[in-house]
Structures are given as structure tokens and as C-alpha cells.
Amino acid sequence: SRESGTNMAAWVATMAGFSDALQCLGDERCDWSTAEAGFVRALAVTMIATAIPTFFFLMFVMPAFYGRYGEGRSWTVPAKLAWFVQECPCVFVPVYTLWSGWTNPECLASPANIILLALYLTHYVHRTLIYPLRIKGGKPTPFLPFFLAFVFCLYNGYMQSAYFIRIEPYPAETIYETHFIAGVILFVIGMTINIHSDSIVTNLRKPGETGYKIPMGGMFNYVSGANFFGEILEWTGFAIAGWAIVPASFALFTFCNTGPRGHHHHQWYLSKFGDKYPRRRKALIPFLW
């Protein structure tokens, strides 16, 4: 069928991207810039291919075991340290790439590339350097989810950096296109919701208090996973603005990774607080889910 033929073509292209990259590493005559483009697109296809099973595993088999779902685990990392270390590749990889000069001048001359890279770095500078300092008494993170998060950020940090800094120079007029403007606006709205929701959660307890409380205000009036909803909006906007498989793969994986967590948080709140929990509040998407 046409669908199976399309899937096979995508699989062949992915394998070819990895194969060309491996061959290029051992050949001094190889033009890595050409091989890297195929390699990065293969990484994006791989991220898409792993996103769907990740969603079903986290949704129906086991929630990601950190935070309230990671209690009693051995081999843990302090919460603030875990957040800093696991997220830092998304900052340090693009910063090092720019500092080292391993760049494409055409990419750095494109306003769209600069804006998209700035959006990406803005999120992760906050997530790496600011958010951990605002955590109040966070639970230690079990080593396995901490390690997997670090590997993902290293993987994605390289993929996004290479794409926007070296591989794909966007035309100058891209910043005036509807999808780019709409995507940037959606990203800003999503990041605002994400940061505001995180602030509500970190300020739920007064000094000396323990236990859980019902978050109220902002998007928490509509969904239990308000911070996750904001992050999904961010990267959906990023994908719309970038209009390519590399940012789109990250947006899809973000939904598949954080969506189930929003669902499990909602179920946990309902179980924990019973009739005290707002019944009209949805799990992740206002009025829908």
C-alpha cells in the first residue's frame, strides 16, 4: 500500500542517514556537513519512532518514577542537582557550538535561525539555571530517570543545535510568514504558562509545611497538569515556527513524555483529595482531556 511504502522509504532514509554518518567518521575525504544533514534527520525520525511507544508505556504500564512516583527508590540524586545536570546539555551544547566556531555563516545570518535558537536557549537557560534554584524541598530523583533525561537532553541538544546552527539556513523572509509568527507567539504563551504554573507549585507550601496541596490559579483552574500543558504549547509553537521535522520531532516527544504525567497527576489528585478536588478540572488539555 501507499502507507507501507511511505513507511519503508522513511526507514530506509533513516538507516542511510546513520550509515553515511558512520562511514564519514572514518573517511578524511568525506564532507561531514553533507553527511550530518542526513544524520540529524535520521535522529529526528528515530525520536518520532520512539515517541509513540514512550506514550503508551508511560500511560498504561508505568508512570515515570520520579517525584511523587519515585518514593522508596535507591540510588537517587538531589533534586536541584538532578535538574541542573540533566538539563545542562541543552544549554552547553549550543553555546559550545557557537563558541567553537563549528557553524554555518548562512545559518547565523538568518533572522529565523537566530530567533528559533534564542527561543530554545531561553527555555533551557531557565530550566537549567533558574528553575532548580526555586525548588523547595524537592524529592530526590532516582538515578535511572535522571540518567535517561540527561541522555535525551544531550541527544536533543545536539540535534537542535546542529540543525539551526549548521544545517538549515532559513530564508530571510521566513520571519514574516504566518506560521513563524504564530509559532513564536504560541511559544511565548506556553513558556509563560509553564513558568507561572511552576511558580504556583513551588509556592504551595509555607516554610515548615509538608504534604500535598491542591494547586489553584492560572491554568490550574482548568487542568491538573498546567505546567505540562504550558511546555507542550511551547514546543508545539517551536515546531510550527520551524516547520520542519527536527523541531516537530521534539514537540511530539514532549507531548508523548509529559502528557501521560499530566494524566497520572490528575488521577492522583482525584484519589488523594476526593470530593475536595475541582471536578470540572481536566487532566492536560482544557475542556478536552
C-alpha positions as CSV (number, residue, x, y, z in Angstrom):
1,S,0.0,0.0,0.0
2,R,1.0,3.6,-0.3
3,E,1.2,4.0,3.5
4,S,3.5,1.0,3.9
5,G,5.7,2.2,1.0
6,T,6.0,5.6,2.7
7,N,7.0,4.0,6.0
8,M,9.6,1.8,4.3
9,A,11.0,4.8,2.5
10,A,11.3,6.7,5.8
11,W,13.0,3.7,7.4
12,V,15.5,3.3,4.5
13,A,16.2,7.1,4.6
14,T,16.9,6.8,8.4
15,M,19.2,3.9,8.1
16,A,21.0,5.6,5.2
17,G,21.5,8.7,7.3
18,F,23.1,6.7,10.1
19,S,25.2,4.7,7.7
20,D,26.5,7.7,5.8
21,A,27.5,9.4,9.1
22,L,29.4,6.3,10.3
23,Q,31.2,6.0,7.1
24,C,32.1,9.6,7.1
25,L,33.6,9.5,10.5
26,G,36.3,7.1,9.2
27,D,37.0,8.9,6.0
28,E,39.1,12.1,6.0
29,R,37.9,12.9,2.4
30,C,34.2,12.9,3.5
31,D,32.3,16.1,3.6
32,W,30.8,15.9,7.1
33,S,28.4,18.8,6.5
34,T,26.6,16.8,3.9
35,A,26.5,13.6,6.0
36,E,25.5,15.4,9.1
37,A,22.3,16.7,7.5
38,G,21.1,13.1,6.8
39,F,22.3,12.0,10.3
40,V,20.3,14.7,12.1
41,R,17.2,14.0,10.1
42,A,17.7,10.3,11.0
43,L,17.9,11.3,14.6
44,A,14.6,13.2,14.3
45,V,12.9,10.2,12.6
46,T,14.2,8.0,15.4
47,M,12.8,10.4,18.0
48,I,9.4,10.2,16.3
49,A,9.5,6.4,16.2
50,T,10.3,6.2,19.9
51,A,7.7,8.8,21.0
52,I,4.6,6.7,20.4
53,P,5.8,3.6,22.4
54,T,7.0,6.0,25.1
55,F,3.5,7.5,25.3
56,F,1.8,4.1,25.7
57,F,4.4,2.8,28.2
58,L,4.1,5.8,30.4
59,M,0.4,6.0,30.1
60,F,-0.6,2.4,30.6
61,V,2.4,0.5,32.0
62,M,4.3,2.7,34.4
63,P,4.4,6.5,35.1
64,A,7.9,8.0,35.0
65,F,9.2,7.2,38.5
66,Y,10.4,10.4,39.9
67,G,8.7,13.0,42.2
68,R,5.6,11.5,43.9
69,Y,6.0,8.3,41.8
70,G,9.7,7.7,42.8
71,E,9.4,7.3,46.6
72,G,11.3,4.4,48.1
73,R,13.8,4.1,45.2
74,S,17.5,3.7,46.0
75,W,20.3,5.4,44.0
76,T,18.9,8.9,44.0
77,V,20.2,12.3,43.0
78,P,19.3,15.5,45.0
79,A,16.5,17.3,43.1
80,K,18.3,20.6,42.4
81,L,21.5,18.9,41.3
82,A,19.5,16.5,39.1
83,W,17.6,19.2,37.3
84,F,20.8,21.2,36.6
85,V,22.9,18.2,35.4
86,Q,20.2,16.5,33.3
87,E,19.1,19.7,31.5
88,C,22.5,21.3,31.0
89,P,23.4,19.7,27.7
90,C,20.6,21.7,26.1
91,V,22.4,24.9,27.1
92,F,26.1,23.9,26.9
93,V,25.9,22.1,23.5
94,P,24.6,25.0,21.5
95,V,26.8,27.5,23.5
96,Y,29.9,25.4,22.9
97,T,29.0,25.0,19.2
98,L,28.7,28.8,18.8
99,W,31.9,29.4,20.8
100,S,33.9,26.8,18.9
101,G,33.0,28.3,15.5
102,W,31.6,25.0,14.3
103,T,28.9,26.9,12.5
104,N,27.4,27.7,9.1
105,P,27.6,31.5,8.4
106,E,24.4,31.3,6.4
107,C,22.5,30.0,9.4
108,L,23.9,32.7,11.7
109,A,22.9,35.3,9.1
110,S,19.3,34.1,9.1
111,P,17.0,36.0,11.5
112,A,14.7,33.0,11.7
113,N,17.6,30.7,12.7
114,I,18.7,33.2,15.4
115,I,15.1,33.6,16.8
116,L,14.5,29.9,16.9
117,L,17.8,29.2,18.6
118,A,17.1,32.0,21.1
119,L,13.7,30.6,22.0
120,Y,15.3,27.2,22.6
121,L,18.1,28.6,24.7
122,T,15.7,30.9,26.7
123,H,13.7,27.9,27.8
124,Y,16.7,25.8,28.8
125,V,18.6,28.6,30.5
126,H,15.6,29.0,32.7
127,R,15.1,25.2,33.2
128,T,18.9,24.6,33.9
129,L,20.0,27.7,35.8
130,I,16.9,29.3,37.4
131,Y,14.3,26.6,38.0
132,P,16.5,24.4,40.2
133,L,17.2,27.3,42.5
134,R,13.4,27.8,43.0
135,I,12.8,24.2,44.0
136,K,11.7,24.0,47.7
137,G,12.4,20.6,49.3
138,G,12.1,18.6,46.1
139,K,12.2,14.9,46.3
140,P,15.5,13.2,45.2
141,T,15.4,11.9,41.6
142,P,16.0,8.2,41.1
143,F,19.2,7.6,39.1
144,L,17.6,5.9,36.1
145,P,15.1,8.7,35.1
146,F,17.9,11.2,35.8
147,F,20.3,9.4,33.5
148,L,17.7,8.9,30.8
149,A,16.8,12.6,31.0
150,F,20.5,13.6,30.6
151,V,20.9,11.3,27.6
152,F,17.8,12.8,26.0
153,C,18.9,16.3,26.5
154,L,22.3,15.5,25.1
155,Y,20.7,13.9,22.1
156,N,18.2,16.7,21.5
157,G,20.7,19.4,22.3
158,Y,23.0,18.2,19.6
159,M,20.1,17.6,17.1
160,Q,18.5,21.1,17.5
161,S,21.9,22.9,17.7
162,A,23.2,21.2,14.6
163,Y,20.0,21.9,12.6
164,F,19.7,25.6,13.4
165,I,23.4,26.5,13.6
166,R,24.9,24.5,10.7
167,I,22.4,22.6,8.6
168,E,19.3,24.6,7.7
169,P,19.6,28.3,6.9
170,Y,16.0,29.7,6.7
171,P,15.3,32.3,4.1
172,A,15.3,35.9,5.4
173,E,11.5,36.3,4.7
174,T,10.6,33.4,6.9
175,I,10.1,35.7,9.9
176,Y,7.2,37.4,8.1
177,E,5.4,34.1,7.3
178,T,2.2,33.4,9.2
179,H,3.4,30.0,10.6
180,F,6.5,31.6,12.0
181,I,4.8,34.5,13.7
182,A,2.0,32.2,15.1
183,G,4.6,29.7,16.3
184,V,6.7,32.3,18.2
185,I,3.5,33.7,19.8
186,L,2.4,30.2,20.9
187,F,5.9,29.5,22.3
188,V,5.8,32.7,24.4
189,I,2.3,31.9,25.7
190,G,3.4,28.4,26.5
191,M,6.5,29.4,28.3
192,T,4.6,32.0,30.3
193,I,2.1,29.3,31.4
194,N,4.9,26.9,32.2
195,I,6.8,29.3,34.4
196,H,3.7,30.7,36.1
197,S,2.4,27.1,36.8
198,D,5.8,26.1,38.2
199,S,5.7,29.1,40.5
200,I,2.3,28.1,41.8
201,V,3.5,24.6,42.6
202,T,6.8,25.7,44.3
203,N,4.9,28.2,46.5
204,L,2.1,25.8,47.6
205,R,3.8,25.0,50.9
206,K,4.8,27.6,53.5
207,P,8.1,27.1,55.4
208,G,8.0,24.1,57.6
209,E,4.9,22.6,55.9
210,T,4.8,19.1,54.5
211,G,2.4,17.1,52.4
212,Y,0.5,17.9,49.2
213,K,-2.0,20.7,48.5
214,I,-4.3,21.4,45.6
215,P,-2.7,23.9,43.2
216,M,-5.1,26.8,42.4
217,G,-4.9,29.7,40.0
218,G,-3.8,30.3,36.4
219,M,-4.1,27.3,34.1
220,F,-4.6,25.1,37.2
221,N,-8.2,26.3,37.2
222,Y,-8.6,24.3,34.0
223,V,-6.1,21.4,34.1
224,S,-4.2,19.4,36.7
225,G,-1.0,19.4,34.6
226,A,-0.8,23.1,33.9
227,N,3.0,23.2,33.8
228,F,3.0,20.3,31.3
229,F,0.3,21.9,29.2
230,G,2.5,25.1,29.0
231,E,5.5,23.1,27.9
232,I,3.6,21.3,25.3
233,L,2.3,24.6,23.9
234,E,5.9,25.9,23.9
235,W,7.3,23.2,21.7
236,T,4.3,23.0,19.5
237,G,4.8,26.7,18.8
238,F,8.5,26.0,18.2
239,A,7.6,23.2,15.7
240,I,5.1,25.5,13.9
241,A,7.6,28.3,13.7
242,G,10.4,25.9,12.5
243,W,8.1,24.0,10.1
244,A,10.5,21.1,9.8
245,I,10.9,17.5,11.1
246,V,13.6,18.3,13.6
247,P,11.7,20.7,15.8
248,A,8.5,18.7,15.1
249,S,10.0,15.5,16.5
250,F,10.9,17.3,19.7
251,A,7.3,18.7,20.0
252,L,5.8,15.2,19.5
253,F,8.2,13.6,22.0
254,T,7.4,16.3,24.6
255,F,3.7,15.6,24.3
256,C,4.2,11.8,24.5
257,N,6.5,12.2,27.5
258,T,4.7,14.8,29.6
259,G,1.1,14.0,28.5
260,P,0.9,10.8,30.5
261,R,2.4,12.5,33.5
262,G,-0.4,15.1,33.4
263,H,-2.9,12.3,33.2
264,H,-1.4,10.4,36.2
265,H,-1.2,13.7,38.2
266,H,-4.9,14.2,37.6
267,Q,-5.8,10.7,38.7
268,W,-3.6,11.0,41.8
269,Y,-5.2,14.3,42.8
270,L,-8.7,12.8,42.4
271,S,-7.6,9.8,44.6
272,K,-5.9,12.0,47.2
273,F,-8.4,14.7,47.7
274,G,-11.7,13.1,46.6
275,D,-14.7,15.5,46.6
276,K,-12.4,18.4,47.6
277,Y,-10.8,18.4,44.1
278,P,-12.4,20.5,41.4
279,R,-14.5,18.2,39.3
280,R,-14.5,20.3,36.2
281,R,-10.8,20.4,36.0
282,K,-9.4,18.3,33.2
283,A,-6.0,16.4,33.2
284,L,-4.0,18.2,30.5
285,I,-5.9,20.0,27.8
286,P,-8.6,22.5,28.9
287,F,-12.2,21.3,28.4
288,L,-11.0,18.2,26.4
289,W,-8.7,15.8,28.4
